[in-house]
Amino acid sequence: MEVLFEVILPIFLVTGAGAIVGRLTRLDATLLTRIVLYLLGPALIFRSLYTSTVGGEDILRIAVFVIVLQTILFGISRLLGRVLRWDDDTRAAGSLTMTFANCGIYGLAVLLFAYGEAGFEFGVVFMLTSLMLQATLGVGIGAWHRGTTFRAWAGRAIRVPWLYAFLIAFLIRLIGWEIHVGIYRGIDLLASAAIPVSLIVLGIQLARVPLKRIAGEAIWLSALKLGLPPLLAWGLTGLLGVEGLLRSVLIVEASMPSAINALILAVHFRRNPELAASVVFLTTLLSLGTLTVILSILN
Protein backbone atom coordinates (compact mmCIF):
# COMPACT_ATOMS: atom_id res chain seq x y z
CA MET A 1 0.00 0.00 0.00
CA GLU A 2 2.93 2.36 0.58
CA VAL A 3 3.93 2.04 -3.10
CA LEU A 4 0.39 2.99 -4.06
CA PHE A 5 0.15 6.08 -1.87
CA GLU A 6 3.75 7.32 -2.01
CA VAL A 7 4.66 6.61 -5.65
CA ILE A 8 1.59 5.99 -7.79
CA LEU A 9 -0.91 8.40 -6.22
CA PRO A 10 1.08 11.63 -6.87
CA ILE A 11 1.53 10.63 -10.52
CA PHE A 12 -2.18 10.03 -11.00
CA LEU A 13 -3.15 13.21 -9.14
CA VAL A 14 -1.09 15.42 -11.48
CA THR A 15 -2.18 13.50 -14.59
CA GLY A 16 -5.80 13.65 -13.44
CA ALA A 17 -5.54 17.40 -12.92
CA GLY A 18 -4.29 17.75 -16.49
CA ALA A 19 -7.16 15.60 -17.76
CA ILE A 20 -9.75 17.73 -15.94
CA VAL A 21 -8.27 20.94 -17.36
CA GLY A 22 -8.12 19.38 -20.81
CA ARG A 23 -11.74 18.24 -20.61
CA LEU A 24 -13.12 21.53 -19.27
CA THR A 25 -11.13 23.94 -21.43
CA ARG A 26 -10.30 21.90 -24.55
CA LEU A 27 -6.75 23.14 -24.06
CA ASP A 28 -4.29 22.29 -26.83
CA ALA A 29 -1.25 20.43 -25.45
CA THR A 30 1.01 21.51 -28.35
CA LEU A 31 2.50 24.53 -26.58
CA LEU A 32 3.27 22.62 -23.39
CA THR A 33 4.75 19.79 -25.48
CA ARG A 34 7.17 22.20 -27.15
CA ILE A 35 8.16 23.69 -23.80
CA VAL A 36 9.02 20.21 -22.52
CA LEU A 37 10.74 19.26 -25.77
CA TYR A 38 12.92 22.33 -26.16
CA LEU A 39 13.43 23.61 -22.61
CA LEU A 40 12.43 21.47 -19.63
CA GLY A 41 13.47 18.08 -21.05
CA PRO A 42 17.00 19.17 -22.01
CA ALA A 43 17.45 20.72 -18.56
CA LEU A 44 16.44 17.43 -16.90
CA ILE A 45 18.84 15.43 -19.09
CA PHE A 46 21.69 17.83 -18.37
CA ARG A 47 21.12 17.88 -14.61
CA SER A 48 20.82 14.10 -14.34
CA LEU A 49 24.08 13.42 -16.17
CA TYR A 50 25.97 16.28 -14.52
CA THR A 51 25.16 15.05 -11.00
CA SER A 52 25.51 11.26 -11.55
CA THR A 53 28.09 9.43 -9.35
CA VAL A 54 27.98 5.83 -10.67
CA GLY A 55 31.32 4.16 -11.57
CA GLY A 56 32.55 3.49 -15.12
CA GLU A 57 32.21 -0.32 -15.18
CA ASP A 58 28.63 -0.24 -13.96
CA ILE A 59 27.80 2.56 -16.41
CA LEU A 60 29.06 0.37 -19.27
CA ARG A 61 26.99 -2.63 -18.13
CA ILE A 62 23.85 -0.56 -17.79
CA ALA A 63 24.38 1.14 -21.15
CA VAL A 64 24.86 -2.16 -22.97
CA PHE A 65 21.78 -3.61 -21.31
CA VAL A 66 19.56 -0.64 -22.20
CA ILE A 67 20.75 -0.42 -25.81
CA VAL A 68 20.29 -4.15 -26.44
CA LEU A 69 16.89 -4.28 -24.71
CA GLN A 70 15.42 -1.26 -26.45
CA THR A 71 16.79 -2.31 -29.84
CA ILE A 72 15.05 -5.68 -29.46
CA LEU A 73 11.80 -4.00 -28.42
CA PHE A 74 11.99 -1.64 -31.39
CA GLY A 75 12.46 -4.59 -33.75
CA ILE A 76 9.48 -6.41 -32.22
CA SER A 77 7.30 -3.31 -32.53
CA ARG A 78 8.14 -2.91 -36.22
CA LEU A 79 7.41 -6.56 -36.86
CA LEU A 80 4.09 -6.25 -35.04
CA GLY A 81 3.15 -3.24 -37.15
CA ARG A 82 3.87 -5.15 -40.35
CA VAL A 83 1.92 -8.24 -39.29
CA LEU A 84 -1.12 -6.19 -38.22
CA ARG A 85 -0.80 -3.86 -41.23
CA TRP A 86 -0.86 -0.65 -39.25
CA ASP A 87 -0.54 2.67 -41.05
CA ASP A 88 2.67 4.67 -40.70
CA ASP A 89 1.47 6.87 -37.84
CA THR A 90 0.20 3.89 -35.83
CA ARG A 91 3.49 2.07 -36.39
CA ALA A 92 5.42 5.10 -35.17
CA ALA A 93 3.26 5.50 -32.05
CA GLY A 94 3.50 1.75 -31.40
CA SER A 95 7.29 1.76 -31.72
CA LEU A 96 7.67 4.78 -29.42
CA THR A 97 5.47 3.35 -26.66
CA MET A 98 6.85 -0.18 -26.98
CA THR A 99 10.54 0.76 -27.07
CA PHE A 100 10.81 3.35 -24.33
CA ALA A 101 9.84 3.02 -20.66
CA ASN A 102 9.06 5.53 -17.92
CA CYS A 103 12.36 4.90 -16.13
CA GLY A 104 12.53 8.51 -14.91
CA ILE A 105 10.15 9.86 -12.29
CA TYR A 106 8.19 6.61 -11.97
CA GLY A 107 11.12 4.21 -12.16
CA LEU A 108 13.42 6.24 -9.93
CA ALA A 109 10.72 6.65 -7.29
CA VAL A 110 10.11 2.90 -7.20
CA LEU A 111 13.85 2.19 -6.98
CA LEU A 112 14.35 4.69 -4.17
CA PHE A 113 11.52 3.13 -2.18
CA ALA A 114 12.61 -0.48 -2.87
CA TYR A 115 16.43 -0.27 -2.84
CA GLY A 116 17.44 3.09 -1.37
CA GLU A 117 20.06 5.51 -2.69
CA ALA A 118 22.26 2.79 -4.21
CA GLY A 119 19.41 1.53 -6.41
CA PHE A 120 18.44 5.10 -7.25
CA GLU A 121 21.94 5.89 -8.55
CA PHE A 122 21.89 2.88 -10.88
CA GLY A 123 18.47 4.00 -12.06
CA VAL A 124 19.78 7.45 -12.99
CA VAL A 125 22.30 5.88 -15.39
CA PHE A 126 19.57 3.67 -16.86
CA MET A 127 17.42 6.76 -17.40
CA LEU A 128 20.25 8.71 -19.02
CA THR A 129 21.04 5.92 -21.47
CA SER A 130 17.38 5.61 -22.37
CA LEU A 131 17.13 9.38 -22.84
CA MET A 132 20.10 9.26 -25.21
CA LEU A 133 18.26 6.65 -27.28
CA GLN A 134 15.08 8.71 -27.16
CA ALA A 135 17.06 11.68 -28.45
CA THR A 136 18.35 9.65 -31.41
CA LEU A 137 16.24 6.58 -32.18
CA GLY A 138 13.07 8.05 -30.66
CA VAL A 139 13.32 11.34 -32.56
CA GLY A 140 14.11 9.36 -35.69
CA ILE A 141 10.97 7.23 -35.29
CA GLY A 142 8.84 10.32 -34.77
CA ALA A 143 10.32 12.33 -37.64
CA TRP A 144 10.42 9.60 -40.26
CA HIS A 145 7.65 9.41 -42.84
CA ARG A 146 7.47 7.10 -45.84
CA GLY A 147 8.94 8.88 -48.84
CA THR A 148 10.90 11.33 -46.69
CA THR A 149 14.46 11.96 -47.84
CA PHE A 150 17.30 11.42 -45.40
CA ARG A 151 18.16 15.11 -45.52
CA ALA A 152 14.61 16.16 -44.63
CA TRP A 153 14.42 13.57 -41.84
CA ALA A 154 17.79 14.62 -40.40
CA GLY A 155 16.75 18.27 -40.58
CA ARG A 156 13.72 17.57 -38.37
CA ALA A 157 15.59 15.26 -36.02
CA ILE A 158 18.48 17.63 -35.22
CA ARG A 159 16.06 20.34 -34.10
CA VAL A 160 15.24 18.37 -30.95
CA PRO A 161 17.85 19.42 -28.34
CA TRP A 162 17.86 16.33 -26.10
CA LEU A 163 21.04 14.90 -27.61
CA TYR A 164 22.80 18.26 -27.36
CA ALA A 165 21.99 18.49 -23.65
CA PHE A 166 23.40 14.99 -23.14
CA LEU A 167 26.61 15.72 -25.08
CA ILE A 168 27.23 19.06 -23.36
CA ALA A 169 26.81 17.56 -19.89
CA PHE A 170 29.06 14.63 -20.86
CA LEU A 171 31.76 17.01 -22.15
CA ILE A 172 31.63 19.16 -19.00
CA ARG A 173 32.02 16.05 -16.83
CA LEU A 174 34.86 14.76 -19.00
CA ILE A 175 36.79 18.02 -18.78
CA GLY A 176 36.02 18.44 -15.10
CA TRP A 177 34.41 21.85 -15.22
CA GLU A 178 32.20 23.05 -12.39
CA ILE A 179 29.18 25.10 -13.34
CA HIS A 180 28.64 28.35 -11.46
CA VAL A 181 26.08 27.84 -8.70
CA GLY A 182 23.76 30.49 -10.13
CA ILE A 183 23.70 28.84 -13.56
CA TYR A 184 23.16 25.40 -12.03
CA ARG A 185 20.24 26.64 -9.95
CA GLY A 186 18.57 27.98 -13.08
CA ILE A 187 19.01 24.62 -14.83
CA ASP A 188 17.79 22.83 -11.72
CA LEU A 189 14.60 24.91 -11.63
CA LEU A 190 13.82 24.06 -15.25
CA ALA A 191 14.64 20.37 -14.71
CA SER A 192 12.37 20.20 -11.68
CA ALA A 193 9.44 21.37 -13.81
CA ALA A 194 9.95 18.74 -16.53
CA ILE A 195 8.14 15.86 -14.80
CA PRO A 196 4.98 17.64 -13.58
CA VAL A 197 4.51 19.45 -16.90
CA SER A 198 4.96 16.16 -18.79
CA LEU A 199 2.30 14.56 -16.57
CA ILE A 200 -0.05 17.47 -17.29
CA VAL A 201 0.52 16.97 -21.03
CA LEU A 202 -0.37 13.30 -20.56
CA GLY A 203 -3.58 14.24 -18.76
CA ILE A 204 -4.62 16.78 -21.40
CA GLN A 205 -3.98 14.27 -24.16
CA LEU A 206 -5.91 11.54 -22.33
CA ALA A 207 -8.94 13.86 -22.11
CA ARG A 208 -9.14 13.67 -25.90
CA VAL A 209 -8.83 9.90 -26.26
CA PRO A 210 -12.01 8.16 -27.52
CA LEU A 211 -12.95 5.07 -25.49
CA LYS A 212 -12.98 2.93 -28.63
CA ARG A 213 -9.33 3.80 -29.19
CA ILE A 214 -8.41 2.52 -25.73
CA ALA A 215 -10.18 -0.73 -26.55
CA GLY A 216 -8.26 -1.17 -29.82
CA GLU A 217 -4.54 -1.42 -30.56
CA ALA A 218 -3.70 0.10 -27.16
CA ILE A 219 -4.69 -3.06 -25.28
CA TRP A 220 -2.38 -5.27 -27.35
CA LEU A 221 0.50 -2.83 -27.08
CA SER A 222 -0.02 -2.38 -23.33
CA ALA A 223 -0.06 -6.13 -22.70
CA LEU A 224 3.15 -6.62 -24.67
CA LYS A 225 4.82 -3.61 -23.03
CA LEU A 226 4.18 -4.88 -19.51
CA GLY A 227 4.77 -8.58 -20.21
CA LEU A 228 7.66 -8.83 -22.65
CA PRO A 229 10.41 -6.48 -21.31
CA PRO A 230 10.63 -8.15 -17.86
CA LEU A 231 11.18 -11.54 -19.51
CA LEU A 232 13.80 -10.11 -21.86
CA ALA A 233 15.49 -8.35 -18.93
CA TRP A 234 15.75 -11.58 -16.94
CA GLY A 235 17.45 -13.25 -19.89
CA LEU A 236 19.76 -10.34 -20.70
CA THR A 237 21.02 -9.94 -17.14
CA GLY A 238 21.91 -13.63 -17.17
CA LEU A 239 23.75 -13.34 -20.49
CA LEU A 240 25.65 -10.24 -19.31
CA GLY A 241 26.53 -11.85 -15.96
CA VAL A 242 24.85 -9.10 -13.95
CA GLU A 243 24.01 -10.04 -10.37
CA GLY A 244 22.91 -8.57 -7.05
CA LEU A 245 21.41 -5.13 -6.70
CA LEU A 246 22.25 -4.05 -10.25
CA ARG A 247 20.37 -7.05 -11.67
CA SER A 248 17.26 -6.17 -9.68
CA VAL A 249 17.46 -2.52 -10.74
CA LEU A 250 17.77 -3.41 -14.44
CA ILE A 251 14.79 -5.77 -14.31
CA VAL A 252 12.62 -3.27 -12.42
CA GLU A 253 13.49 -0.39 -14.78
CA ALA A 254 12.83 -2.58 -17.81
CA SER A 255 9.39 -3.39 -16.38
CA MET A 256 8.23 0.23 -16.22
CA PRO A 257 5.21 1.44 -18.22
CA SER A 258 5.55 3.33 -21.50
CA ALA A 259 7.51 6.57 -21.32
CA ILE A 260 5.77 9.93 -21.19
CA ASN A 261 8.45 11.11 -23.62
CA ALA A 262 7.01 8.64 -26.13
CA LEU A 263 3.79 10.64 -25.92
CA ILE A 264 5.70 13.94 -26.11
CA LEU A 265 7.34 12.82 -29.37
CA ALA A 266 4.07 11.43 -30.76
CA VAL A 267 2.31 14.73 -30.06
CA HIS A 268 5.18 16.84 -31.44
CA PHE A 269 5.47 14.89 -34.70
CA ARG A 270 1.70 14.15 -34.87
CA ARG A 271 2.12 10.38 -34.98
CA ASN A 272 -1.20 9.09 -33.62
CA PRO A 273 -0.94 10.82 -30.21
CA GLU A 274 -4.29 9.36 -29.10
CA LEU A 275 -2.88 5.84 -29.33
CA ALA A 276 0.33 6.87 -27.56
CA ALA A 277 -1.64 8.52 -24.75
CA SER A 278 -3.83 5.44 -24.37
CA VAL A 279 -0.85 3.09 -24.08
CA VAL A 280 0.95 5.36 -21.61
CA PHE A 281 -2.20 5.58 -19.50
CA LEU A 282 -3.03 1.87 -19.56
CA THR A 283 0.49 0.68 -18.86
CA THR A 284 0.87 3.18 -16.01
CA LEU A 285 -2.42 2.09 -14.47
CA LEU A 286 -1.77 -1.64 -14.85
CA SER A 287 1.86 -1.41 -13.76
CA LEU A 288 0.76 -1.13 -10.13
CA GLY A 289 -0.07 -4.83 -10.24
CA THR A 290 2.79 -5.99 -12.48
CA LEU A 291 5.46 -4.12 -10.55
CA THR A 292 4.15 -5.44 -7.24
CA VAL A 293 4.55 -9.00 -8.55
CA ILE A 294 8.03 -8.35 -9.99
CA LEU A 295 9.32 -6.66 -6.84
CA SER A 296 7.95 -9.52 -4.73
CA ILE A 297 9.80 -12.07 -6.86
CA LEU A 298 13.08 -10.13 -6.84
CA ASN A 299 12.97 -9.55 -3.10
Secondary structure, 3 states (H helix, E strand, C coil): CHHHHHHHHHHHHHHHHHHHHHHHHCCCCHHHHHHHHHHHHHHHHHHHHHHCCCCHHHHHHHHHHHHHHHHHHHHHHHHHHHHCCCCHHHHHHHHHHHHCECCCHHHHHHHHHHHHHHHHHHHHHHHHHHHHHHHHHHHHHHHCCCCCCHHHHHHHHCCCCHHHHHHHHHHHHHHCCCCCHHHHHHHHHHHHHHHHHHHHHHHHHHCCCCHHHHCCHHHHHHHHHHHHHHHHHHHHHHHCCCCHHHHHHHHHHHCCCECHHHHHHHHHHCCCHHHHHHHHHHHHHHHHHHHHHHHHHHC
